[in-house]
Amino acid sequence: LNQERLKEFEPVFYPRSIAVVGVSRKVKRGGTAFLEGFLKAGFKGKLYAVSPAGGEVLGLKIYPNLRSIPEPVDYALLSIPRSAILDTIDDCAAKGVKAAHLFTAGFSETGDEEARDLEREMVRRARMGGVRLIGPNCIGVYSPRNLMPYGPMEHLLREAGSVAFVSQSGGQGENILIEGMRRGLKVGKGVSFGNGADLDSPDFLEYLAVDPETEVIGAYLEGVKDGRRLFRALREAARAKPVVMWKGGRTGAGARTATSHTGSLAGSDIIWDTLLKQTGAAKAESFEELFDTLLAFQNLPRLNHSDIALIGGLFDGAGGWSVAASDTCVAQGLSVPPFSDETRRQLEAIIPPVGTILRNPIDTGGAFIRVPLSDMEIPRRLFEVIVAELDTNIVLLIEPVGMARGYIASMEVLHALNELVIDFHRRKPFVIVSPPGLAEAERMDVERRFADAGLPVYPTVERAAKAMANVARYWKFRDEIEESDEGTGAA
Amino acid sequence: LNQERLKEFEPVFYPRSIAVVGVSRKVKRGGTAFLEGFLKAGFKGKLYAVSPAGGEVLGLKIYPNLRSIPEPVDYALLSIPRSAILDTIDDCAAKGVKAAHLFTAGFSETGDEEARDLEREMVRRARMGGVRLIGPNCIGVYSPRNLMPYGPMEHLLREAGSVAFVSQSGGQGENILIEGMRRGLKVGKGVSFGNGADLDSPDFLEYLAVDPETEVIGAYLEGVKDGRRLFRALREAARAKPVVMWKGGRTGAGARTATSHTGSLAGSDIIWDTLLKQTGAAKAESFEELFDTLLAFQNLPRLNHSDIALIGGLFDGAGGWSVAASDTCVAQGLSVPPFSDETRRQLEAIIPPVGTILRNPIDTGGAFIRVPLSDMEIPRRLFEVIVAELDTNIVLLIEPVGMARGYIASMEVLHALNELVIDFHRRKPFVIVSPPGLAEAERMDVERRFADAGLPVYPTVERAAKAMANVARYWKFRDEIEESDEGTGAA
């Protein structure tokens, strides 16, 4: 079964040849922009341009229609007038195209009855002809291992990783890629599927659940046609790997907008909440929470509880964070347990207990102000004690670069401290909070360095805490189902 | 009564002379750093340096003690060993010092019984001698109109505005100033009061409630000694002007940390919630919400309802925000009502209804892609219709610069569009959401321009929505109490 699914989606994410239908020698938008994107990205398979106008575009011959292409076509990208859609779908079927992506909009999302009928007829013909449809009204597939950019946006193509996204909105998929470039989320597969007339969220989830290249799944949905199928697909996926879902159109205003956006009937918020709880998928309530949680899943190992160690201030002036950060973490469902007496004794041997907080959170009260570069011994000993604390399994470090600048000897010292953190991250995962401040260029350097080293960085404690709590909850769910599976003798 | 309070706090925020007790010719930290801060900030009153060591520091003669200063001293900054504190307070009293700020730590926050007794005795002597104490264990006063920097941080001194803060934590006060520099929050007065042994949060709130220079008050508290007094002070302040309060130490872990930080007994979260609800003060649950709400109060007029217009996408690729943004706004308690038929007809005359959303939210579906600089007519007409919509009183505009860059003709076009927005902001307030993206330097320029023009900018829709909702709720409370005051014949 799994092999069948993988095979079914091979033409979607790994087509060997792509035909772009609806190019133009004059207009750079639409199909032409997509074609240019494939070329610039260096797509390794065959590329064909199609338009009744004929001629040549971007160095490629333009075929008058799909049937006139001499070789096989796995994947067709359709950017054509609605009036041509049925004939073109028939062409796809005749040509043996396996997957057709419809960039074209103006179907069920318009609310127009005729447009809805056209969408239905198109799906009927595609299914009869063995063509799977992506869309209509969407950006389509992102498959960096196959050098397929996200729509015409080849500037967003990056090294592939283990995260996959399924997004009804093209813009939200784009947001994930953009934010990923800044913060080190490595996407290996993505799809924006718009109206989801044929291939819908459950299809993509079922595939990604068994896809060996995917370890974490993020989903943005505005609605669904078959709730039971989505439920089953989500449950199956969440039992296999972390799934984070953000549901748009949860409120009256949002639902009204979702209908105009992707023709979705949004469904009630309560139903969605229940759905997610029962499937074990993590729930995000905003783009930020979706992204932040994906980043945490990508960068953190499997957690066996939600106790964290919290370093509120390495530098003077950062201590005010400790109280607030404890509150925020606990409010989100994490635990910040007091350190053992042994740990506290060890910490007090390194840093004096006056003007500091050493109970968890830790606030060094400025112990690292003007530390010389040569003397990383005190911070090293401090981190040594903290990572050895058995009762915690993540270290949350608040590092306000914009403030630290005024306090520490130099940016070199900060960088040296950060390299220490990166070293210790191998023994116990660190999560970094780096709030914007007075030194944004420097802060972005720091963020980049941490991201490259696989440490998740968040702009606020709240966002870090939400992400960590989602991860901890998910692994607790997995512990529970695995225990119960063992109990019943299931594998 | 009001005049008395204003007079009482004049030596705190407008001292004409300051003595820094505990300077050193060798060590640049502590009192010397404060003194240098006053000098660099250009404090216009008289400055005196005090230390038993004598000599000279930073070009000033060092007096051996307060009594030996020949002229009057309004304000004394004490950075001295704990052992010298009682004698120095006696000196303050003898010298006629009106306000003493104790930077010195090591009192009730240590949990030590002896240190707590010392704090109590110090307060007793100060009160007998007519000296008001700020602290101990705090950064103290920020009073930019009097060129008094926040502690030694003269680099944070900026043009004074109408916002005041009261913070038990020095670091959180610093965070407000730093974030304020970036985002255009203009602080006119601030105080970090640490343990609040004498002057406590109710004192500062009572003062700021009647201070004509203060229009908005932000408070960060970790605990309070006299709950009834705080309740009365908050109620009085919130009846006079917006008050936003963030309470640290709400959870077990936070409360434990608060005790180590400022010796506070944090009190139960439920009591605090009730307190805030009854007083009408807005409640913040994080630093970000505190700051974001202060910024909204500073930049938005009095609101008479919570209906907003939402522009989800001026540029292509930004449309995915519309659904999510509607949800987020509604979830936070705002309303995004559908536009009137008349408004929609007018919008449809400007932008085609295909591929766009014109119901509220508005998604232009890329209508402004490649608009030439010379043609700001379409956006102008669009904004014209939106600000004329009677049912909404704020326009929330999502402007993803990092994404827009790929879509619009040039940054000049974006800047021209933004200048239009700034123009229309005079007729109906705009709130901007500018998520981080691929062009951070450009985005910061845009943010700066909006901030200078008095438009509040937020990094996420959620944060903008929380801030707007807090503002709307507050003015609803004011409407209600003013109606009820009218009903009972009160002024």
Chai-1 contact restraints between the chains, C-beta under 6 A:
chainA,res_idxA,chainB,res_idxB,connection_type,confidence,min_distance_angstrom,max_distance_angstrom,comment,restraint_id
A,A105,B,G355,contact,1.0,0.0,6.0,A-B,restraint_1
A,S169,B,G320,contact,1.0,0.0,6.0,A-B,restraint_2
A,G171,B,G317,contact,1.0,0.0,6.0,A-B,restraint_3
A,G171,B,G319,contact,1.0,0.0,6.0,A-B,restraint_4
A,G171,B,G320,contact,1.0,0.0,6.0,A-B,restraint_5
A,Q172,B,G320,contact,1.0,0.0,6.0,A-B,restraint_6
A,E174,B,G317,contact,1.0,0.0,6.0,A-B,restraint_7
A,I178,B,G437,contact,1.0,0.0,6.0,A-B,restraint_8
A,I178,B,L438,contact,1.0,0.0,6.0,A-B,restraint_9
A,E222,B,V323,contact,1.0,0.0,6.0,A-B,restraint_10
A,G248,B,V323,contact,1.0,0.0,6.0,A-B,restraint_11
A,G248,B,A324,contact,1.0,0.0,6.0,A-B,restraint_12
A,G249,B,V323,contact,1.0,0.0,6.0,A-B,restraint_13
A,R250,B,D327,contact,1.0,0.0,6.0,A-B,restraint_14
A,T251,B,D327,contact,1.0,0.0,6.0,A-B,restraint_15
A,T251,B,V330,contact,1.0,0.0,6.0,A-B,restraint_16
A,A253,B,S326,contact,1.0,0.0,6.0,A-B,restraint_17
A,A253,B,V330,contact,1.0,0.0,6.0,A-B,restraint_18
A,A253,B,V336,contact,1.0,0.0,6.0,A-B,restraint_19
A,G254,B,V323,contact,1.0,0.0,6.0,A-B,restraint_20
A,G254,B,S326,contact,1.0,0.0,6.0,A-B,restraint_21
A,G254,B,D327,contact,1.0,0.0,6.0,A-B,restraint_22
A,T257,B,S322,contact,1.0,0.0,6.0,A-B,restraint_23
A,T257,B,V323,contact,1.0,0.0,6.0,A-B,restraint_24
A,T257,B,S326,contact,1.0,0.0,6.0,A-B,restraint_25
A,T257,B,P361,contact,1.0,0.0,6.0,A-B,restraint_26
A,A258,B,V323,contact,1.0,0.0,6.0,A-B,restraint_27
A,S260,B,I357,contact,1.0,0.0,6.0,A-B,restraint_28
A,H261,B,V323,contact,1.0,0.0,6.0,A-B,restraint_29
A,S286,B,E462,contact,1.0,0.0,6.0,A-B,restraint_30
A,E288,B,T460,contact,1.0,0.0,6.0,A-B,restraint_31
A,G317,B,G171,contact,1.0,0.0,6.0,A-B,restraint_32
A,G317,B,E174,contact,1.0,0.0,6.0,A-B,restraint_33
A,G319,B,G171,contact,1.0,0.0,6.0,A-B,restraint_34
A,G320,B,S169,contact,1.0,0.0,6.0,A-B,restraint_35
A,G320,B,G171,contact,1.0,0.0,6.0,A-B,restraint_36
A,G320,B,Q172,contact,1.0,0.0,6.0,A-B,restraint_37
A,S322,B,T257,contact,1.0,0.0,6.0,A-B,restraint_38
A,V323,B,E222,contact,1.0,0.0,6.0,A-B,restraint_39
A,V323,B,G248,contact,1.0,0.0,6.0,A-B,restraint_40
A,V323,B,G249,contact,1.0,0.0,6.0,A-B,restraint_41
A,V323,B,G254,contact,1.0,0.0,6.0,A-B,restraint_42
A,V323,B,T257,contact,1.0,0.0,6.0,A-B,restraint_43
A,V323,B,A258,contact,1.0,0.0,6.0,A-B,restraint_44
A,V323,B,H261,contact,1.0,0.0,6.0,A-B,restraint_45
A,A324,B,G248,contact,1.0,0.0,6.0,A-B,restraint_46
A,S326,B,A253,contact,1.0,0.0,6.0,A-B,restraint_47
A,S326,B,G254,contact,1.0,0.0,6.0,A-B,restraint_48
A,S326,B,T257,contact,1.0,0.0,6.0,A-B,restraint_49
A,D327,B,R250,contact,1.0,0.0,6.0,A-B,restraint_50
A,D327,B,T251,contact,1.0,0.0,6.0,A-B,restraint_51
A,D327,B,G254,contact,1.0,0.0,6.0,A-B,restraint_52
A,V330,B,T251,contact,1.0,0.0,6.0,A-B,restraint_53
A,V330,B,A253,contact,1.0,0.0,6.0,A-B,restraint_54
A,V336,B,A253,contact,1.0,0.0,6.0,A-B,restraint_55
A,G355,B,A105,contact,1.0,0.0,6.0,A-B,restraint_56
A,I357,B,S260,contact,1.0,0.0,6.0,A-B,restraint_57
A,P361,B,T257,contact,1.0,0.0,6.0,A-B,restraint_58
A,G437,B,I178,contact,1.0,0.0,6.0,A-B,restraint_59
A,L438,B,I178,contact,1.0,0.0,6.0,A-B,restraint_60
A,T460,B,E288,contact,1.0,0.0,6.0,A-B,restraint_61
A,E462,B,S286,contact,1.0,0.0,6.0,A-B,restraint_62
